[in-house]
Structures are given as C-alpha cells and as structure tokens.
Amino acid sequence: MRPLVPVLAFCLAFLPAAVKCAPTEDDLEDDSDGYVLPGVSTYTSMATPPMPDVAHRILQEALESREPADREKRQPRSADDVCEDTFYDQCACRYWALTGVCETYKSWMHTYCKKSCGNCTSTEEGECIDHLPVGSCNAVLASPDLLDLAQACCQKSGDFCPANVQLTQFEEECMTSHNAIRVLHDAAPLQWDEKCAEEARRYAEKLKNRFVRSGFRVHPLKHATRAERTWAVDGQAVVHGENLYWTFNSVPGCTGETRYSNAVKSWYEEVEIYVQARRRGRPVTRSGIEQYGHFTQIVWKDTTAFGCGRSGDEPNNILCCYYEIRGNKFSTPQFDQNVKI
C-alpha cells in the first residue's frame, strides 16, 4: 500500500512531533465488495439448515434423554418480543450460528435462531454453561472433529467461557475517549475486543521494527494489507478498519490536551474537514475519506467493537487501533447513515 504523496508531505512537515496515517485507497471498499449478484440462493430458504450426521446424532440423543416436560417447553414457538431462540433445539441454533449459517440460511435462522444470530434487541449475554447433558458433552469433547459443536454447546466443560479481561490504564483511556466522541454523534458505545487489541499491538510493533531497521529513513506509518487486517469472527473472515498514529517527542496515547500526544484528539480534529467537505449535501469522495477517515471510523455507527495497542510506552512509538465492523465504506448513503454531525 503506497502512502499518498500529499499526505506524506504533510506528515513529514511535522515529523518531530506527531503523525497520523490517513486511510489509503486500498483501505476503501471496492464498489463490488460485499455484494452478491441476484439469483437463487439459500437466503430465502425456510428449510432446516444441514448438520453433520455425527453432530445431529448427538443432539438427537440429548433431546431424547430430556424429561418430557423439558422437551415440551422447547417446542417451536413464536416469541417476537422475547430475546431467545425459538427452535426446539437451542444447541443446534448455537452450532449453526458459530458455523456461519446465520447468513447462508438467513430467513430461517433469523426466524427461529434470532438470539444466536445476534438479532435480539437486548445485548445481555447469558451465563456461560453447557447446553448439552454431561454425557453428551463428554462425547463431543472426545472428538476432534466436533470442535465447533463443543464451542457452541459445551462451553463450560470445554473451558470455552470468555475470559474477564482486565483493561490496562492505556486501554481504558482509549475506550473512554472513543466512546466520549461517539455519544456526541449519536453512535452507541464500542465494546473492547481483545483480539483487535492483540492484532493492533502486533502490527504497531511490526511498524516500529521496520522504522528502526531502516535507520529511521522510511515513513513510520504504513497501513496493513487487507490480509493482515482480516481474521475470523464467529466463523467468518472479517476485514477490520484501522487507524494509525506516531509521535516522536511524547508517548502515544488516547488522553492528553494536544494532538501531539493524544491520538484520538488528533483523529477527531478531522471533524471540521468532514463538515466542510460534505456541506450542502456534497457526495463522499475517495480523496475526502483520505483526509477525514480517522474521524469517521471512530463515529461509524455500524462499528461495534475495537481494540488498540502500541509498540511501546515511551516516546517515538506507534499506536494502532482496529475496528469491527470497519467503517468508511465508499458510499454516500452509507456515510449519511453512519456518520451523524
């Protein structure tokens, strides 16, 4: 990904202080990205999604082992106002959701497995428990081929419960500063994602090592490739958004009074550029996103989680934040929908 010359010139002018790396053209989605040609697909199918024979057998045996009263409670039902899966086997819903069936059998899954597919209004997470009897979970955990079923239905026995992550002061400051800005632009608070933070730290360290090995002759910031910003989320490959920042004289962070130490403040200053660029209903342009893309990524309404990391906690280090779902889709209607001024 090659840095844009105008942005590079601007950045180098402030080399002794701080630099932020604007989104490059490769970070903007192509018009065809994420779209599917119309035609026959399983999106409209109301058939029950498929399942491997061995997994189906275990779930069927587990259902038959339940008490009659419990089986009756789990019959298919309509519960539009209740945040739960209404299919008679909720473990199956969890398995299908984990393996990406929420999209391939969209109509069916969003009708009968809406909680597992994340379509409930409530965001409250349930207790980490086993959703199968002890004997069934033992059989599932004994088979390497049933890892997806184990993660979906035997979380406690398989030690798949999410860890209670304790954020560092730096991470707390990044989350607080991001959400303080989002509330000003009618966007819901972001959740901290440890995988995003881990990848952000890794990439910040990679950039710092590259910068040092060059004898400080190359530009310190360079956006990650699409492949480097892609990893599995709930069984699907997800491309993440990215903001970069480097400061020479100060420790890069998410707090402070000036843009020369506070990455988030530096990124947020682009709001004025965005307002000016979009005045009188002007459309979004690629060159425009390269100038205000840090700000718009922070406040993008469809983004729900993020994580930040830095190459070190001393001056002359690099800070990186990754965002899930990524923002800055090259579409004026998408910007109108996701960025509120």
Secondary structure, 3 states (H helix, E strand, C coil): CCCCHHHHHHHHHCCCCEEEECCCHHHCCCCCCCCCCCCCCHHHCCCCCCCCHHHHHHHHHHHHHCCHHHHHHCCCCCCCCCCCCCCCCHHHHHHHHHCCHHHHCHHHHHHHCCCCCCCCCCCCCCCCCECCCHHHHHHHHCCHHHHHHHHHHECCCCCCCCCCCCCCHHHHHHHHHHHHHHHHHCCCCCEECHHHHHHHHHHHHHHHHHHHHCCCCCCCCCCCCCCCCEEEECCEEEECEEEEEEECCCCCECCCCCCCCEHHHHHHCCHHHHHHHCHHHCCCCHHHHHHHHHHHHHHCCCCCEEEEEECCCCCCEEEEEEEECCCCCCCHHHHHHHCCC
